[in-house]
C-alpha cells in the first residue's frame, strides 16, 4: 500500500489535501494513526466519498511520500 505513495501523484499536508478534496482531485486519503485528531479531523470530515486509510504512522507516511519529516495527511490524486 505504501509503495503507491512513492510513485503516484500526491499532495502532502492538511491544506493541500483539503484543496484536492474540494476540487474533486482526491482519489484516496491516508491519515496517520498517531496524528492529532484536531489536525486530521477537518480532512476526515471532508472525505465523504473518498476512501480513507488509517493504518500507518506519521513517520511511515512521510517516508513513503518522500519527505524528511512525518506526515499527518497524504492524499493520492486522481489520474
Buried (B, 14 or more C-beta within 10 A) or exposed (E): EBEBBEEBEBBBBBEBBBBBBEEEBBBBBBBBBEBEEEBBEBBEEBBEEBEEBEEBBBEBBBBBBEEEEBBBBBBBBEE
